[in-house]
């Protein structure tokens, strides 16, 4: 059964973790908190990286939530301006508000990963694929049954089956 980390169970763990993250020498931390430099080294190697990754992920989520909340507030204000402009007959302002509302919606969709802007590549149209396909079928020429089977499978693949 593996031993538990003595630093993880230490009463001053938060302070020790902060000292490790700040880059303080292990010997100084060990003397201050009554631990061994070896235990600190193991803790830093095995647990601190994981803690930092979780903290960064939580920070990223909080930041995204804040951005989204701000954007929703901005969208509500934009729609309020649109309503007011339509009510007062200021069509120029209404058109500008419509454009801004559309931009807000697009940005919200991007933040929520509802729009994927990554490049789409159709490998079937790539010259490299055409060359591989030709070489493959040419290599199978001495084996007509295999060539037909492979050609059928390639055709099905290219058709999206």
N, C-alpha and C positions, 0 to 999 in steps of 0.2 A: 504494500500500500504506500503510495507516495506521500511524502511529508507535506504538510501545509506550509505555505510561505509565512515566515515569521514577521516579515514586514507588512504583509496584508492584514495580519491579525494584531499588529502593534497599535496601541491606543493613539499614537501620534502619526498615524499613517498619512493623513492629508498633508501634514507639514513635511513629512519625509518625501512624499511624492513631489511636492512643490520644490523642495531642495534638489531632488534628482532632476526635475525638468529644468530648473535654473542652472544646472551644470555644476553644482557645488562638488568639491572633491569627496569621494566616497568615505575617505578616512575621517574627514571633519564631521560628516553626517553621522557616521557610526559612533564617534565619540559623543556627540551631542545627544543621541537618542538611545545609546546603549545597545546597539546592534553590531553585527559584524559587517565589514566591507564586502565580504563574499556574499552574504545574504542580500545586501543592497545591490550588488552587481547582478545577482540572479533575478531579483525583483525588477530591476530596471530593464533587463533583457527580456524577461518573460511577461511582465505585466504592464509596464509603463506605456509601451508602444500601443498595446490594446486599449488602455485607458485613453490615451491621446486620440486614437482613431474614433472611439465612441464619443468623446467630448467634441471632436471636430464635426462629426455627423450630427450631433445634437445642436451644435452651433449653426450648422448649415440649415437644418430644418427650421430653427427659430428665425434665422435671417430670411428664409424663403417665406415663412408665415407672415413676417412683418411686411415684406414687399407685397405680398398678395393682399394683405389687409389694407395697405396704403393704396394699392391699385383699385381695390373695390370701392374704397371711399372716394377716390378720384372719379371713378365711373359713375357713382351715384350723383356727385356734383355735376358731372358733364351732362347726365340725363336730366337733371334739374334745370340746367341752363337751356337745354334743348326744349323742354316743356315751356319754359318762360318765353323763349324766342318764338315758338309756334303760337303761343297764346297772344303775344303782342304783335304778331305779324312780321317780325324781323327775320325774314327768310334767309338773308345772308348769314346771320349769326346761327340760325338753325342748321344750315348746311355745314358750317364749320364745326358745330357741336356733333353732328352726325359723323363727320370724318374723324373727330377725336374719339368718339365712342367706339367706332370701328377699330381704331388703333389700340384702344384700351382692351377691347375684347381679344384682339390678336395677341397682345402681350400676355394677357391672362392665360390664353390657351397654350402659349409657349411655356409659361411658368409651370403650368399643370401637366406639361408633356402631352398635350392633346394635338399638337402640331409637331411633326417630325420633319425637320429641315435637312436631315442628312442626305447626302448625294445618293441617288439610286443608280446602280450600274447594271445594265443588262448584259451579262457575260455572253449570252448567246449571239450577240452582235459583235463581240470583240474579235478582231483579226486573229488574236492568239488562240481563241477557242476554235475558230474555223480551221486554223492550221493543225491543231491537235486532232480535231475530228477527222480531217482528211488523212493525216498520218495513220491514225488508228484504223480507219476503214481500209486504207491501202495495205497495212500490215496484215489484215485479216483476209485479204484477197485469196490466198491459197486455201482458205478454210471457208467455203461458201456458206455452210450452215451457220457457223459462228458469226460470219460477217452479217448475214441477214438478221440474226438474233440481236446483235449489237446495234445494227442500224435501226431496227424496230424500237429498241429501248431508247436510243438517242432521240428518235423522232417523237416518241411519247414524252420524254423528258422536255424536249424543246416545245412541245405543245402544251406543257404545263400539267401533264398527267402524273 
